[in-house]
């Protein structure tokens, strides 16, 4: 299994260690691909965040309004033990 997903730096996100949540806005990424296929042998989607090592955020769900407008994409990290329980939210601005 080789990790092949898009890579982003930790500076792209605002970090809250109390709630174990990292957030950013989709427009912060400009024209770069925000998420995609993570592994060469699986269909999981998400991205990597470079911290001290690499943490992988997997796609979890989409949050939308009652009118169907997407407000955020929610990801979670289980790849490395130090990031278990963390949630990553990319807001649709």
Helices and strands as residue ranges (DSSP letters): E 7-9, G 10-12, E 14-16, E 21-25, G 26-29, E 36-37, E 45-50, E 54-64, E 70-77, G 81-83, E 87-91
